[in-house]
Structure formats: structure tokens, C-alpha cells
Amino acid sequence: MDGKTIVCRCSDVTLKEIRKLISQGYTTFEEIKRLTRSGMGPCQGKTCGQLIMREIANARGQKIQDVKFQTNRPPVVGVKLGLVAEEARRNEK
Amino acid sequence: MKSSAEIVIIGGGISGCSIAYNLAKKGVKNIVVLEKDYICSGSTGRCGAGVRMQWGTEMNCKIAKKSIEFYENANEILEYERDVEFKQKGYLLVAHTEHEVEQFKKNVEVQHSCGIPSKMISLQEAKEIVPYLNTDILKGAAFCEKDGFLNPFNTTDAFYRAAKRLGVEFYTFTEATAIKTEKGKVTGVETNKGFIATNIVVNATNGYAKGICEMVGIDVPVYSERHQILVTEPVEPIQDPMVMSFGLNFYIQQSPEGTFIMGRGDETEPRDLRITSSWQFLEEMAKSIDEVLPPISKLRIIRQWAGLYNMTPDKQPIYDKAENVEGFYMAFGYSGHGFMFGPITGIVMAEMIMGEEPTIDVSMLNLNRFKTGKLLLEPSVV
């Protein structure tokens, strides 16, 4: 089942892949993020974050609240580059 | 944790992992790599993922060419079960002043002398490579098809795993807090998790290299500068090469996932090791792209981040051993191109430590060059 279970919808990462990395010693969200791109896509980890942290917590025998999530990055929602450019120019005038 | 080691490498980025791998391959046992966070957490994991041979100094050209030749076969050489994702779709360098065109011509001459297949191209040809490039504001261009994209995380992981298989021990979340010396010789490294006795220490910490050198009383003329990057939502493949401008100060490349990764430099950045994000970067980046590559400005920004360039006065790295502290080696100051130089950094540092003939003579990249003033300035850095 876990070979078909998608954990990260932005980058098509399966539960199987996450579990394999954890078993290979990558037991922080940041490490798993860098190797799978989970958390880097348009949802910014809103879907995969909890799922991956739960897997890490289970593997390490920790509580999920003790597992560190990734650094939150701006912008909060996707903004078009052109809009940012337009506003920047308007402010300059 | 071990109480003693043959060699302790400080820094778990591309340089530290590559140096460790090369030393282990030469048969050195008992190598330890200290990383204060996790592997690839510093400059390497924050870089723009581009690799190029189009440099302006012979030294940078030679190191870059050999490194890229390594990367072409990295999956096989390092026996990596994943993929370093090396895609050679070129770097298109664009000039927006006549002065810059002249500089490109000089650079291409240096590159040709090193056997690099770069060339000056017309704006017409540039437009054939990137059809939506706004050439109205440009004067000329240079192109090298062997340059390209390389995944920094997987590449570092490939070196890390290969080194580990050869017996190198990696201590992550372990910070070097002091280096002990006795009578001008290195005797050990103090960490937040205990002391490791050793006679050889390699400073491969790039962004934090100055602080590590201060631990043994060496003053190095480097500083770290924040450089920011943003990435867009993924779209179908529409742009093959990296587009880069030194004058307009930006670079932008479409990754194999379809996202656009872009960054710019800012000389007015505070030199205080900060790696936070700023809105000023977002605005300046957006304006540049809107002007030079108009259709890209329709894409949504997904995230932005920052990392440190470790700048030297001539924008070339320092590969050296300390004169007054026996057993202290230095490999840093890449000025924004440490990831692309990773393979050669590992090879030349391992050879230096073992006292072997160097694959590339990097003796002119010694620390003393900043005192003697024999500098060849790299003109082509964003």
C-alpha cells in the first residue's frame, strides 16, 4: 500500500520513499525535504508536513510536537512576479 | 563520539563531503566530519543549483571545467543510487553594455585557452535559444552548452554516502567550538559534544570560515554576504539554459522540475551572517525579470530563501595550509561558486594534505596572495 500512497502531492513523493530515507538515517524534516522536495512545492508543506513529521516521530519514538518542521518561507501564498514588479514601480513614483 | 581522529573536517557541505571522500579513497582511515546542523544545511544547500565553465580567470576556468567533467559521471563514480540530476542545457550570459561585451570577449579567450567550448553569439542567436528574451536592452551574449543545472542536495548526498561507505564518520548537529594547538601544531577540536584529538583540521565551513580561522589566530580577508533566491511554481519546460547577467545582476534557470530558480546579488548587504529573507530582494528580482524575460513574470513566486557567499578580494577560493599553525588546512572563500567547484576542492585538498602532486596546480590560490597583492580579479560573478 505505501508504495502507492502519496505523502507529498506537490512533488509526488510516496510514503515508501519517506520511510526508506528515515530508515537510512535521514530523520529530520529538513533533510527529507532536501532529498525529496517535500515541503518545497506550492503547498509549502501544508499537506506533507504533518504526515512526514508523524513518520519521523514514530521512527524516533518521539511525540510529533517534538519534531521540528521546516523554516517557513515567504511569501505566505503564491504571488505573481509581475504583480510584485508593478507594485514596486508604483511605490517608486 | 570518537575521542581521536586522523583528520577532522569542519563543515558538511559539498566541500567537506568531497574532501572527506577523496581522503578516504586514498586510504586514510579515521576521518571525522563535523557539521553544526545537518548535511548540506549551509551555503551548498542554499545555492542556485547552476554550474558553469564560463569564468574570467584561468584558475576558475580550469577548476570549473574539471569539476563539470566529474559531474558528467558523478552518479557512476560515486555509485549513487539516486540521481544528481545534471542537465547540461547551457548558460546564456547576456551583456547590456559595450564594456561588458568586451569583457565577454576577453573571458571567451581565456576559456578557449582552457579548452572550454564557449562562444560569443549574436542577439539574434540568443533569441533563438530563449525566444522571449528582451534583447532591446542587450548588447551581446556568450553561450556555453556544457554548463547547466545540478541538484545540490543530491550531489552532496552522493559524496556523503560514498564517503560513509569508505568509513568516514559524520557527526551532524555537532559544532566545533574551539581548536586546540600546542607549540604551533593542531592537537584537537573541542565540540559541543566533546573533544576529539587530532593533528589535522580542515576548515571547510565557507560562510563561517573566518570564525573558525580565528580559533587558531589566523586572520583571513574574507567576509560573508547574504545572497537571496526565489523559486516559482512549476510549469512545462520552456527555457533550456540559465540566463545570467553580471551588469543587470541576476541569474535565472528552469529546473528539471519545471520551477524557475532566480537570484541576484547586492553589495550593500549587511555582513553579519544573516540568512533571513527580505522584501527588497523580491521587488528588485521581480523588476529585472519583468524587464528581461517578460513572460516569466506571469509565474507565481512560491518561496524565497537566502544563503552566504564567502567573498575573497579576488573572488577566487583559498586552498592552502596555514604557515604558522601546522596541521590547519583551509578551503573556502568560493565567492558564490563553491558548489560547482566541489569535486576539485576535494581532490586538490586531499592531495595537499597527503603531500602529493596536484591534479591542478592551485598554489596561486594561497592565502599569502592577498598580502603580496598578486591578484587576478574574477570579473564574472553575480
Interface residues (C-beta under 8 A of the other chain):
Chain A: S11 T28 E30 E31 R34 L35 R37 M40 G41 P42 Q44 T71 R73 P74 P75 G78 V79 K80 L81 G82 V84 A85 E86 E87 A88 R89
Chain B: Y38 I39 C40 S41 G45 R82 F153 N154 D157 V231 T232 E233 P234 E257 S277 W279 L282 E283 E284 M285 A286 K287 I289 D290 I296 S297 K298 L299 R300 I301 I302 R303 Q304 W305
